[in-house]
Structures are given as C-alpha cells and as structure tokens.
Amino acid sequence: MIALFSASVLWVVLRRTNITKRVVFTILIPYLFLVVASTIITRRVRDDAHVILKPFWTIQTILTGGQQKAWLLKEVILNILMLLPVGLLAPALFEKRKLGKTMLLGCGISAS
C-alpha cells in the first residue's frame, strides 16, 4: 500500500517528465519496496547466523566446492533474478550515459 501511494505521488511530482519515465517509476518504486520487504523486513532470526566480511566469498565457496555449494548457488541465482527487472528498467530513467548510471544504481541497490 505504501509503495503504491509513493508511486502515485511520484506520478504527480514527475508530471513534467515524459510518460516513459513516469511508467518506469510507477513500476520500480513498488518493486523495490517488495524487494526490501522480502529480503530485510520479513527476514527470520537464525541461531547459526554469522557475518563474513570477505568480498565475493560466496562465489569463491561455490567455485571451490564448499559444503554449502548448492545453497549458495541458488542464493546467487535468485539474487540476480530478483534485481534483473531493475537493470532492465533503469536505463529508461536516464537520457545520457545510461550504462554508467545504471551500473551505479545497481551497485547502490546491491550495497544497501
């Protein structure tokens, strides 16, 4: 409900932009809210939770055949699929230098 409200407010605020950008914002805002809700808000607390502060450790574990290889491979594939719509819709938001801005947006979303 909050995402739909935000999208409709953006629709009014962005009324001077072209229709493509308004449609993309209307799709992206609720979608990103659902991504945040499904990955952060509804997360269960686990007893065996721990933090590994090593970049790309999941890919290294998958390639070396660690214990959790199948589970980590599934997580990586699902994360790619989850953010694929953002990567497909984001270039429509920018007029120039689409690739750089799209990559920056993707990195920002992934880092958050």
Beta strands, then each sheet from edge to edge (+ up, - down):
end
